Amino acid sequence: MTKKFHYLLLVLFIVSAKLFAQNNKTALLVKEEASLKITSFLNLIPEGRENEYGFANRSDFSNVKIEEPYQIYYVSLTNDKLIFNPAGWRVPVSVNNKYVTLLTVQFTNGKAEAVDFGGNVLAQKIEEFEKLNPTNANQRVIIRNTFLKHDYITTNYSLLCNNKKGVDFINNASAQYIYQLNEAQPIKTAIGSFYDDTINFIKATTK
């Protein structure tokens, strides 16, 4: 029994190490792309409208910093079960240690490409969450629940799902919490409640 337990721990360690390395490599590519393209996106902001993107004025542009990226997952329904679908990355852009906006980066044919810019409110909520709940770089995940119309964030994505044949099925029995990002402070939410509320909403709207 002890040998089997030790073997299981070893397998979990190897798998986690591989995922960590893959995530770190991907996040690095995302961050590099954001660093290369940020100036081009800043130049697209019309003069006089800087505050709409979180900047006080154009002089802020010279003080921007690319922060650690977040992978985005959407909630989908497959065969009556909820799953997480990966859908690109959001990269916080800061000025003087304050998150002001986000760059959206997607992968096309294995290459990172910055495709959109904006999201001042979400950037501020991410910063607020980080101050309350310091995160691991490889676990920075934002979950978009378009059914409930809420964004969530987690400090440990790997504990929220069961991966089967490359599909991340939501583990509604997990003890890991997620946090709903809203106008006030992030709301601590049990993944079971998240799952049930989503399923109930789908059932109510598809009758």
matplotlib code that plots the C-alpha trace (Angstrom):
import matplotlib.pyplot as plt

x = [0.0, 2.8, 4.7, 1.6, 1.0, 4.6, 4.4, 1.2, 2.9, 5.8, 3.5, 1.6, 4.9, 6.2, 2.9, 2.8, 6.4, 5.7, 2.6, 4.5, 7.3, 4.7, 2.7, 5.8, 7.1, 3.7, 3.3, 6.8, 5.9, 2.7, 4.6, 7.2, 4.5, 2.8, 6.1, 6.7, 3.2, 2.2, 3.6, 1.7, -1.6, -0.9, -0.4, -3.9, -5.4, -6.8, -5.4, -7.7, -9.2, -6.3, -8.5, -10.8, -8.0, -6.9, -4.1, -4.0, -2.3, 0.1, 3.2, 2.0, 2.9, 6.6, 6.1, 4.1, 5.2, 4.0, 2.9, 2.4, -0.3, -3.5, -4.9, -8.6, -11.0, -14.7, -17.4, -19.1, -21.6, -20.6, -22.7, -24.6, -21.3, -19.6, -16.0, -13.4, -12.3, -9.0, -9.5, -6.3, -4.6, -5.0, -1.9, -2.1, -0.4, 0.7, 1.8, 3.6, 2.5, -1.1, -2.9, -4.5, -5.5, -5.1, -3.7, -5.4, -3.0, -4.0, -2.1, -2.4, -0.6, 1.5, 2.5, 1.5, -0.3, -1.6, -5.1, -6.9, -6.5, -8.6, -10.4, -9.5, -12.1, -11.1, -7.5, -8.2, -10.2, -7.3, -4.9, -7.3, -7.5, -3.7, -3.3, -5.8, -4.6, -1.0, -0.9, 1.5, 2.6, 1.7, -1.8, -3.0, -6.4, -9.5, -12.7, -15.4, -18.9, -21.0, -24.1, -24.0, -22.3, -19.5, -15.7, -13.9, -10.3, -8.5, -5.2, -5.1, -6.8, -5.4, -7.6, -10.8, -11.0, -10.5, -8.7, -9.9, -8.5, -7.5, -10.8, -11.0, -14.2, -15.2, -14.7, -17.8, -16.6, -13.3, -12.5, -10.7, -12.5, -12.8, -13.4, -16.1, -14.8, -17.4, -17.8, -16.8, -14.2, -13.8, -16.5, -15.2, -17.3, -17.3, -16.8, -19.9, -22.1, -20.6, -21.3, -24.9, -25.8, -24.6, -26.4, -29.6, -29.4, -28.9, -31.9, -34.1, -33.3, -33.6, -37.0]
y = [0.0, 2.4, 1.6, 2.3, 5.6, 6.6, 5.7, 7.7, 10.7, 10.3, 10.2, 13.3, 15.1, 14.3, 15.3, 18.6, 19.3, 18.9, 21.1, 23.7, 23.8, 23.9, 26.7, 28.7, 28.5, 29.5, 32.4, 33.6, 33.7, 35.6, 38.1, 38.6, 39.3, 41.7, 43.6, 43.8, 45.1, 47.3, 50.5, 49.9, 49.6, 52.6, 54.7, 53.7, 55.6, 58.9, 62.0, 63.1, 59.7, 58.2, 58.0, 55.6, 53.1, 53.8, 56.3, 59.8, 61.2, 60.2, 60.6, 57.5, 55.5, 55.8, 54.1, 51.1, 47.6, 44.2, 42.1, 38.3, 37.0, 35.2, 32.3, 32.6, 29.7, 29.8, 27.5, 25.3, 22.4, 19.1, 15.9, 17.5, 18.2, 21.5, 21.9, 24.6, 25.7, 27.6, 30.9, 33.0, 35.1, 38.6, 40.4, 43.2, 46.5, 48.6, 52.2, 52.9, 49.5, 50.1, 47.8, 50.1, 47.9, 44.5, 43.1, 40.1, 37.5, 34.4, 31.6, 31.1, 28.1, 28.0, 31.6, 34.2, 37.2, 40.3, 40.9, 43.4, 46.0, 47.4, 46.3, 48.9, 47.7, 44.1, 45.1, 46.9, 43.9, 41.5, 43.8, 43.9, 40.1, 39.7, 42.0, 39.9, 36.5, 36.3, 33.9, 31.4, 32.5, 29.1, 29.2, 32.6, 31.8, 33.8, 31.9, 33.5, 32.2, 33.6, 31.8, 33.6, 36.7, 36.7, 36.5, 34.4, 34.0, 31.2, 30.6, 26.9, 26.0, 22.4, 21.5, 22.7, 20.1, 16.5, 16.2, 13.3, 12.7, 16.4, 17.8, 19.8, 18.6, 20.8, 18.9, 20.1, 18.1, 19.9, 21.7, 24.5, 27.9, 30.4, 34.1, 36.1, 39.4, 42.1, 45.8, 45.2, 42.8, 39.4, 36.9, 33.5, 30.9, 27.1, 25.3, 23.2, 26.2, 27.6, 24.4, 24.0, 27.6, 27.3, 24.0, 25.3, 28.5, 26.4, 24.1, 27.1, 28.9, 25.8, 24.6]
z = [0.0, 0.9, -2.3, -4.4, -2.6, -3.1, -6.8, -7.2, -5.6, -8.0, -11.0, -9.9, -9.3, -12.8, -14.4, -12.4, -13.3, -17.0, -16.9, -15.0, -17.6, -20.5, -18.8, -18.0, -21.6, -23.0, -20.6, -21.5, -25.2, -24.3, -22.3, -25.0, -27.6, -25.3, -24.7, -28.5, -29.4, -26.4, -28.1, -31.3, -29.3, -27.2, -30.4, -31.5, -28.5, -29.8, -28.0, -25.2, -24.6, -22.6, -19.4, -21.2, -21.1, -17.6, -18.3, -16.8, -19.9, -22.7, -20.5, -18.7, -21.9, -21.2, -17.8, -18.8, -17.6, -18.8, -15.9, -15.6, -18.0, -17.2, -19.2, -20.1, -19.9, -20.9, -19.4, -21.9, -21.7, -23.3, -23.0, -20.0, -18.2, -17.7, -19.0, -19.2, -22.7, -23.1, -25.0, -25.1, -22.6, -20.9, -20.0, -17.4, -18.3, -15.3, -14.7, -11.4, -10.0, -10.8, -13.4, -16.0, -18.9, -20.6, -23.8, -25.3, -26.8, -28.8, -30.4, -34.2, -35.6, -32.5, -32.6, -30.0, -31.5, -29.6, -31.0, -28.7, -26.0, -23.2, -20.0, -17.5, -14.9, -15.2, -14.8, -11.6, -10.3, -11.1, -9.2, -6.2, -6.2, -6.3, -3.3, -1.3, -2.7, -3.9, -6.9, -8.5, -12.0, -13.5, -11.9, -13.1, -14.6, -15.3, -15.9, -17.9, -17.2, -20.0, -18.7, -15.4, -16.9, -14.4, -14.4, -11.8, -10.8, -9.1, -7.3, -8.3, -11.5, -11.6, -8.6, -10.2, -13.0, -14.0, -17.3, -19.3, -22.8, -23.1, -21.8, -18.6, -16.9, -14.0, -10.7, -8.7, -5.7, -5.4, -2.2, -4.2, -4.1, -7.0, -6.6, -8.4, -9.7, -9.2, -8.3, -4.6, -3.3, -4.9, -3.6, -2.4, -4.2, -3.8, -7.1, -6.3, -6.0, -9.2, -11.0, -9.7, -10.4, -14.0, -14.6, -13.1, -15.2, -18.4, -17.5, -16.8, -20.0, -22.3, -21.3]

ax = plt.figure().add_subplot(projection="3d")
ax.plot(x, y, z, "-o")
ax.set_aspect("equal")
plt.show()
